[in-house]
Amino acid sequence: MQKSRTDDLRMLTISALFTALIAAGAFLRVPVPLWPFTLQSMFTTLAALLLGPRYGTLACVAYIALGLAGLPVFTGGGGPQYIFQPTFGCIIGFAVGAWLTGEIVHRTASRRFRILLAAALVNMAVVYVIGMAWFWCVRAFYWNDPIGLWALFVTCFVPTIGTDILKAVLAAGLAARLAPAIGGGQAPEG
C-alpha cells in the first residue's frame, strides 16, 4: 500500500512538471498567422507517452484548467473567454489525444520507437480532428463567417502538418530514452 502511495505521489509530481512544460511550450513559439508553431503539442504527446492515460491526461487537464482560470498559459493568453478562440479546439485535443495515446502505450506495454511513434501520430491526428472541428464551429457559429472544407484543410492542416510530424518523431524518440527513468508509463492506472 505504501509503495502505491509513493508511486502516485511521484507520478503526480511528474504530471505537474509536464503541466509546467506544456505551459512553457506555449511561449516557445514561432509566430505565424493563425496557427503559431509551439512546443505544446510535443510536451502533451511526451506526457502521454511517458505517463500513460491517467497521469498524461491529468497534466493536460491541469494545463487547461489553469488557462481557463485566467493564467496566461495559452498561446494567446488565458481566461474563460478563450473557448471562443478558433484554436481552442487544439487545446481540448491535447487532453483527448493524451488519453488515447496513453491508452495505446499502456495496453501495448511496448516502449519500442515505432510503437511510440504510431501512438504519437495518433495523438496528433486527434488534436487535428478536434482542432479543425472547433475552428470550423467558431468560424461558422460565433464569427458568423463559415469556412468551406477545402479552406479549412488549407488553413488548419497544410501549414502545420510538417512540424507536427517532426514533433511526434521527437516526442517518440525522447520517450524511448526517458521511459526507463520515469518508469515507462507503467505507473498504477487505477
MOKA-V643211 format. One record per residue. N is the residue number from 1. RES is the residue in one small letter. SS is DSSP state (@ for helix, = for strand, . for the rest). Layout:
n:N res:RES ss:SS
n:N res:RES ss:SS
This chain:
n:1 res:m ss:.
n:2 res:q ss:@
n:3 res:k ss:@
n:4 res:s ss:@
n:5 res:r ss:@
n:6 res:t ss:@
n:7 res:d ss:@
n:8 res:d ss:@
n:9 res:l ss:@
n:10 res:r ss:@
n:11 res:m ss:@
n:12 res:l ss:@
n:13 res:t ss:@
n:14 res:i ss:@
n:15 res:s ss:@
n:16 res:a ss:@
n:17 res:l ss:@
n:18 res:f ss:@
n:19 res:t ss:@
n:20 res:a ss:@
n:21 res:l ss:@
n:22 res:i ss:@
n:23 res:a ss:@
n:24 res:a ss:@
n:25 res:g ss:@
n:26 res:a ss:@
n:27 res:f ss:@
n:28 res:l ss:.
n:29 res:r ss:=
n:30 res:v ss:=
n:31 res:p ss:.
n:32 res:v ss:.
n:33 res:p ss:.
n:34 res:l ss:.
n:35 res:w ss:.
n:36 res:p ss:.
n:37 res:f ss:=
n:38 res:t ss:=
n:39 res:l ss:.
n:40 res:q ss:@
n:41 res:s ss:@
n:42 res:m ss:@
n:43 res:f ss:@
n:44 res:t ss:@
n:45 res:t ss:@
n:46 res:l ss:@
n:47 res:a ss:@
n:48 res:a ss:@
n:49 res:l ss:@
n:50 res:l ss:@
n:51 res:l ss:@
n:52 res:g ss:@
n:53 res:p ss:@
n:54 res:r ss:@
n:55 res:y ss:@
n:56 res:g ss:@
n:57 res:t ss:@
n:58 res:l ss:@
n:59 res:a ss:@
n:60 res:c ss:@
n:61 res:v ss:@
n:62 res:a ss:@
n:63 res:y ss:@
n:64 res:i ss:@
n:65 res:a ss:@
n:66 res:l ss:@
n:67 res:g ss:@
n:68 res:l ss:@
n:69 res:a ss:.
n:70 res:g ss:.
n:71 res:l ss:.
n:72 res:p ss:.
n:73 res:v ss:.
n:74 res:f ss:=
n:75 res:t ss:.
n:76 res:g ss:.
n:77 res:g ss:=
n:78 res:g ss:.
n:79 res:g ss:.
n:80 res:p ss:@
n:81 res:q ss:@
n:82 res:y ss:@
n:83 res:i ss:@
n:84 res:f ss:@
n:85 res:q ss:.
n:86 res:p ss:.
n:87 res:t ss:.
n:88 res:f ss:@
n:89 res:g ss:@
n:90 res:c ss:@
n:91 res:i ss:@
n:92 res:i ss:@
n:93 res:g ss:@
n:94 res:f ss:@
n:95 res:a ss:@
n:96 res:v ss:@
n:97 res:g ss:@
n:98 res:a ss:@
n:99 res:w ss:@
n:100 res:l ss:@
n:101 res:t ss:@
n:102 res:g ss:@
n:103 res:e ss:@
n:104 res:i ss:@
n:105 res:v ss:@
n:106 res:h ss:@
n:107 res:r ss:@
n:108 res:t ss:@
n:109 res:a ss:.
n:110 res:s ss:.
n:111 res:r ss:.
n:112 res:r ss:.
n:113 res:f ss:@
n:114 res:r ss:@
n:115 res:i ss:@
n:116 res:l ss:@
n:117 res:l ss:@
n:118 res:a ss:@
n:119 res:a ss:@
n:120 res:a ss:@
n:121 res:l ss:@
n:122 res:v ss:@
n:123 res:n ss:@
n:124 res:m ss:@
n:125 res:a ss:@
n:126 res:v ss:@
n:127 res:v ss:@
n:128 res:y ss:@
n:129 res:v ss:@
n:130 res:i ss:@
n:131 res:g ss:@
n:132 res:m ss:@
n:133 res:a ss:@
n:134 res:w ss:@
n:135 res:f ss:@
n:136 res:w ss:@
n:137 res:c ss:@
n:138 res:v ss:@
n:139 res:r ss:@
n:140 res:a ss:@
n:141 res:f ss:@
n:142 res:y ss:@
n:143 res:w ss:.
n:144 res:n ss:.
n:145 res:d ss:.
n:146 res:p ss:.
n:147 res:i ss:.
n:148 res:g ss:.
n:149 res:l ss:@
n:150 res:w ss:@
n:151 res:a ss:@
n:152 res:l ss:@
n:153 res:f ss:@
n:154 res:v ss:@
n:155 res:t ss:@
n:156 res:c ss:@
n:157 res:f ss:@
n:158 res:v ss:@
n:159 res:p ss:.
n:160 res:t ss:.
n:161 res:i ss:@
n:162 res:g ss:@
n:163 res:t ss:@
n:164 res:d ss:@
n:165 res:i ss:@
n:166 res:l ss:@
n:167 res:k ss:@
n:168 res:a ss:@
n:169 res:v ss:@
n:170 res:l ss:@
n:171 res:a ss:@
n:172 res:a ss:@
n:173 res:g ss:@
n:174 res:l ss:@
n:175 res:a ss:@
n:176 res:a ss:@
n:177 res:r ss:@
n:178 res:l ss:@
n:179 res:a ss:@
n:180 res:p ss:@
n:181 res:a ss:@
n:182 res:i ss:@
n:183 res:g ss:.
n:184 res:g ss:.
n:185 res:g ss:.
n:186 res:q ss:.
n:187 res:a ss:.
n:188 res:p ss:.
n:189 res:e ss:.
n:190 res:g ss:.
